[in-house]
Amino acid sequence: MLQLLEQVETVRQQVRRQISPKRKSELGQFMTPLAVARFMASLFQSSPLQPIRLLDAGAGIGSLTGAFLDNFATRWGAFQHIEAVAYEIDAKLRNHLSRTLAEYQGKFDLGVNVLSEDFISGAVNLALAGERPFTHAILNPPYKKISSDSRNRFLLREVGIETVNLYSAFVALTVNLMLAGGQIVAIIPRSFCNGPYYRPFREILFEKTAIRHMHLFDSRTHAFKDDDVLQENIIILLERDAKQGPITISTSTDDSFSDVEINIHPFDRIVFPDDPERFIHIPTAPDHDLSEVSTSINQTLAGIGLAVSTGPVVDFRMKPHLRQMPESGTVPLLYPLHFSGKSLSWPKADAKKPNAIIRNSETEKWLFPAGNYVVVRRFSSKEEKRRVVATFIAADDFDSSALGLENHLNVFHFGKKGISENLARGLAVYLNSTAVDEQFRRFSGHTQVNATDLKSLKYPPRDVLTDLGIWAKSQREITQTKIDEKIESLTWKNIKI
């Protein structure tokens, strides 16, 4: 049987090379590698539910169903009968799927139902009929946005599901179709863990399931490396209608699973009780990070009187007003390319982007007045390991009364005006600390840093940040070690800046 699954993997490799990138994008689905499929199947726990009815939605060539069957045979021995229901809309993949499952029928007492119907349509019909036929589900759902006026969006709303991506729609529908005690293992993008768009999906998980296990890959490029997928993925085990308890968190460097580390955490360390957004934080070590244990790092951004916004200048909309170099009547325009690490370099004569924007009645509302600001790039460069990289912009960095900030930057401000110098300096130091990077990684699987993410962080009080800025201004050189040592002095007992 294990040899059969390896044969399926050989077919997957062949089929993967035959599918064009355009077709993969249209389907939004990438077939599951053998090692990932086996690991996913290993997460299922012993269950009293009989007979077993397995759902594989977006089944591809059958790798996940095969892994499930192999796992059950290895761990729990022979079983009387199992029903496998597999949805696959792509005709070529469906032919491979049928052949795969036919091979398994020769090894097991297995009933197979391969469906060409779109899973969303089929699942909505089952849900509207009040049916919950499945005891187990194993999923690698498609990853693609759902437009607000699409048929899928309308169908999902019929069963009370409001979500923005096919992967969360597939999982939410699967939850609806599970018997009490039924188990779901899915590999999905980590993006559902935070952000307002996925809050309704998170609420479905919290209301109808218990999260039992979550697995993270340290490298976001390895789970589907054959297909150059850069999205950070998570493998999750859910149990329908179960009481939530501690959650097992495992990590591995890549999909070889050769260095799996496992820790168990209470639920209130994963979803903070006082968090109205109900973000899912995923600790990757047993130790608590500084933001958890320090009562001095407990403020919201609004609580310290500041705001953060995406840079308002969208260059293609303002093309007539852009200038390659500063000239009379222009003000500085900053792009991510003007920032290297924590330093600012402007203007750049050889840059592919303009360095200035004309200040006039049409551009005025998109500009910030001259002042002290903190800027965080929405995308960090490839050589940087950190997600959050902040730069302090001083009011006297430019001989200008205003400043343009392009849309790929986030800017911290005070009511769309500058921040006091010491507060801005202190904020930049805090954002560049390892503690913030760890805090950010716990709830964000995005490869970018959005303003919403920065609003969700915890901050020290305003006076603490101001004192931190005074300290920073007195330093000849500020290294990462100095920053981290200073931030670590913000303990729950005493604040020492």
Number of C-alpha atoms within 10 A of each C-alpha: 17 13 8 16 23 15 13 23 21 14 15 22 13 11 15 16 11 9 12 10 12 9 10 15 13 12 15 15 19 19 26 23 20 21 14 21 25 19 18 25 22 16 20 22 13 10 12 10 14 11 13 19 20 25 25 27 26 28 28 28 27 28 27 28 28 24 27 24 21 21 21 17 14 11 11 9 9 11 14 10 13 17 17 20 19 27 23 23 18 15 11 13 19 22 14 18 23 18 14 21 23 14 14 21 13 9 12 17 14 18 15 17 14 18 18 15 14 15 21 21 13 14 23 22 15 16 17 10 9 11 15 17 17 25 25 26 30 27 25 25 25 23 21 16 13 16 12 12 8 9 12 18 20 14 17 20 12 14 15 13 19 22 24 18 18 20 24 25 24 22 26 22 22 27 25 23 24 26 19 17 18 26 29 29 24 24 23 21 19 19 19 25 23 23 18 14 14 19 19 18 21 21 13 18 18 17 13 19 25 22 22 24 20 21 24 24 20 16 14 21 18 20 27 20 13 15 15 10 14 15 19 22 24 21 22 21 24 26 27 24 18 17 11 16 13 16 21 18 22 21 20 17 17 20 22 14 14 9 12 15 14 16 13 15 16 12 19 14 16 19 19 15 10 8 10 9 17 19 22 22 20 23 23 19 15 11 9 12 16 21 22 16 14 19 16 20 21 16 15 18 20 12 14 15 13 16 18 23 18 20 25 18 22 13 18 8 8 13 11 10 15 20 18 17 20 18 13 7 10 21 25 26 27 27 21 21 15 17 18 13 14 14 11 16 10 18 17 14 12 9 13 9 19 21 24 23 29 22 22 11 7 10 14 14 11 15 22 20 15 21 21 24 26 24 27 30 26 21 18 19 15 7 6 10 10 18 23 24 25 24 24 21 22 18 20 11 12 15 10 14 15 18 22 26 24 19 19 20 22 26 24 29 22 16 11 16 14 20 21 17 20 20 22 26 27 26 25 26 28 23 21 22 23 21 17 24 17 18 20 22 17 19 24 24 22 23 15 14 22 22 18 15 16 21 17 18 18 19 23 25 17 18 13 20 23 21 17 25 23 17 16 20 15 9 10 7 9 12 10 13 11 15 19 17 13 18 23 18 15 21 16 14 10 11 16 13 16
